[in-house]
Amino acid sequence: MCIFVALSAFGHMITVYISHSRALRECGRQGVLPFPRLWTSVKPFGTPLFPLLVTFIVNCVVLLAPPPGDAYNFIVDCGSYSGYIFNVLLAIGLFRVRAARKKQGLGYREFHIPTPLLVIVLLWYIFVLAMAFVPPKGSLIGSDISFFYAAYPITTIGLVLLCVAYFVVWAKILPRFGGYQHRIGEYTLPNGEKGHTVVKVKNADVEQWDTEHGHVKGGLSGAGFDDDEVASEVHLIANHTNSSNNSDELYKQNEKVVVKT
């Protein structure tokens, strides 16, 4: 039995390492994290070593630093709750991406989760987030901690709001008083992947920068990694639509000629 428990824990650890390191790398590739090239590099073994190292260090700190008992359980609960919040935002973001692609007349490119299943997943995570505030029967003490049961969701939400406040200061307030604006620069990795980095452009140079780089207005957002592919898809769809329309018109004209004859 101990062997199966150990194998299960090992499998879970490997899954966490892979998913978290890839998520960190993608955040770096999107330009969200500082030093994006450091996060996105896959040298020399073809895997993102720096995100793996950060994930390893964080896991070691969580495992070894907190004393067993309330402190450890509290940190684990906060980590789980933050994951649920992230999954809710991820599902909402996926809906937004689908709406944007539908508006452009684009369908699904590869594997996609069915929309009804995505709705169920979203509702499930919202349910889990809400249930964290339901008190235990006859007590306000948590089941795995010896203090207030809702301490971990309140703390986690507070940390998330602190992150939002940091973003507002970094993306809105500092540029306003510093006389610059953020723009998305693009670079290409040795393996051909494209990445984004956030650059500061002085207000006097913004117009020229936008003209040279084709900045898309609408806040701190890049044009996307798949602009060329999306443009090609739109072009192909437009050509196909025009061809179909021309074919229909030709068919109708021929039909009229046949009838007249």
Secondary structure, DSSP 8 states (H G I E B T S, - for coil): -HHHHHHHHHHHHHHHHHHHHHHHHHHHHTT-SSSHHHHH--TTTTS-HHHHHHHHHHHHHHHHSS-TTHHHHHHHHHHHHHHHHHHHHHHHHHHHHHHHHHHTT----S----HHHHHHHHHHHHHHHHHTTS--TT-SB-SSSSSBTTHHHHHHHHHHHHHHHHHHIIIIIHHHHHTEEEEEEEEE-TTS-EEEEEEEEEGGGHHHHHHHHT---SSS----TTHHHHHHHHHHHHHHHHHHHHHHHHHHHHHHHHHH-
